[in-house]
C-alpha cells in the first residue's frame, strides 16, 4: 500500500526551521509517526486501516517558545494495566 501525505501535514513536518529537515519515523502495528528532529513541534500520524491511510497531527506541547528541547526521542510500546500499576507503585508515572 502507498499513501500520500497531505500537503498541510508536509508543511507541519517541515516546520519553520532554516535547516534541512531531519525526518524520523517510528511505527507499531497500524500506526506510523513522523517527526522533524530539528523542529519537533508536531508529530504527524498515519493510521493504516482497511487498505487506506488516515492522517492527523499532534502538537508537541513540551516544546514552546520559551524552552526548546535539544533532543527528542519518539518510541512506541504496548502498555497494559500491569505496566501502569508498576509505574504508579514506584512513583514513575507522569502523564503529560
Beta strands, then each sheet from edge to edge (+ up, - down):
strand 1: 23-28
strand 2: 31-36
strand 3: 42-49
strand 4: 52-59
sheet 1: 1+ 2- 3+ 4-
end
